[in-house]
């Protein structure tokens, strides 16, 4: 009976670690997508209007992407290994 409860706990902990790792990977992908959108937006606006600096609006999604990546790579608490 105790062995069964211990096994259930190990399974639950493994599922929780997998869920946390999936969240971290999602943040990495979200960061990369935001950076790509920011670069594309800057190129598009710069290509249509050379007279002013409106293309800098692409920095908004780009910097959000950088923040997501920095958090996912360096700041998020890592799940404990069993």
Secondary structure, DSSP 8 states (H G I E B T S, - for coil): -HHHHHHHHHHHHHHHHHHHHHHHHHHHHHHHHHHHHHHHHHHHHHHH--SSSGGGGHHHHHHHHHHHHHIIIIIS------
